[in-house]
């Protein structure tokens, strides 16, 4: 019969430095994204939708 698998040592709950750095980068990216969205919403409320649509239209026109 097969024996149940049990590790010979416990896996520590502490994150390795590489995983910790990845978590910090992910949290920073999420914070930056949230700040950009919040800034866009504040500008949208302040200046209205016309400014945003004009910016998008002028950006598309500049590409072509």
PEUR-V157988 format. One record per residue. N is the residue number from 1. OMEGA is omega in whole degrees, -180 to 180 (999 if undefined). NEAR is the number of other ideal C-beta (glycine too) atoms within 8 Angstrom. D_LAST is the distance of its C-alpha to the last C-alpha in Angstrom with 1 decimal. Layout:
n=N omega=OMEGA near=NEAR d_last=D_LAST
n=N omega=OMEGA near=NEAR d_last=D_LAST
//
This chain:
n=1 omega=179 near=2 d_last=71.3
n=2 omega=178 near=3 d_last=68.1
n=3 omega=176 near=4 d_last=68.3
n=4 omega=-179 near=4 d_last=65.9
n=5 omega=173 near=4 d_last=63.2
n=6 omega=-178 near=4 d_last=63.6
n=7 omega=-179 near=6 d_last=61.9
n=8 omega=177 near=3 d_last=64.2
n=9 omega=180 near=4 d_last=62.4
n=10 omega=177 near=4 d_last=60.4
n=11 omega=-178 near=5 d_last=56.7
n=12 omega=-179 near=4 d_last=56.1
n=13 omega=-179 near=3 d_last=53.9
n=14 omega=178 near=4 d_last=52.4
n=15 omega=176 near=6 d_last=48.8
n=16 omega=-179 near=6 d_last=48.4
n=17 omega=-180 near=6 d_last=46.4
n=18 omega=179 near=6 d_last=43.4
n=19 omega=178 near=8 d_last=43.3
n=20 omega=179 near=9 d_last=43.8
n=21 omega=177 near=8 d_last=40.9
n=22 omega=178 near=8 d_last=38.7
n=23 omega=179 near=9 d_last=39.9
n=24 omega=179 near=8 d_last=39.2
n=25 omega=180 near=8 d_last=35.6
n=26 omega=179 near=8 d_last=35.1
n=27 omega=178 near=8 d_last=36.7
n=28 omega=179 near=8 d_last=34.7
n=29 omega=178 near=8 d_last=31.3
n=30 omega=178 near=8 d_last=32.5
n=31 omega=178 near=8 d_last=33.5
n=32 omega=177 near=8 d_last=30.2
n=33 omega=179 near=8 d_last=28.4
n=34 omega=179 near=8 d_last=30.8
n=35 omega=178 near=8 d_last=30.5
n=36 omega=179 near=8 d_last=26.7
n=37 omega=179 near=8 d_last=27.1
n=38 omega=177 near=8 d_last=30.0
n=39 omega=178 near=8 d_last=28.0
n=40 omega=179 near=8 d_last=25.2
n=41 omega=178 near=8 d_last=27.9
n=42 omega=178 near=8 d_last=29.7
n=43 omega=179 near=10 d_last=26.7
n=44 omega=180 near=10 d_last=25.9
n=45 omega=-176 near=5 d_last=29.6
n=46 omega=-172 near=6 d_last=29.6
n=47 omega=178 near=7 d_last=26.6
n=48 omega=-176 near=6 d_last=25.9
n=49 omega=-176 near=6 d_last=23.2
n=50 omega=-179 near=7 d_last=21.3
n=51 omega=-178 near=9 d_last=20.3
n=52 omega=179 near=10 d_last=18.9
n=53 omega=177 near=8 d_last=17.0
n=54 omega=178 near=8 d_last=15.6
n=55 omega=179 near=8 d_last=14.6
n=56 omega=-180 near=8 d_last=12.8
n=57 omega=179 near=8 d_last=11.0
n=58 omega=176 near=8 d_last=10.1
n=59 omega=177 near=8 d_last=9.0
n=60 omega=180 near=8 d_last=6.7
n=61 omega=-180 near=7 d_last=5.4
n=62 omega=179 near=6 d_last=5.5
n=63 omega=-177 near=5 d_last=3.8
n=64 omega=999 near=4 d_last=0.0
//
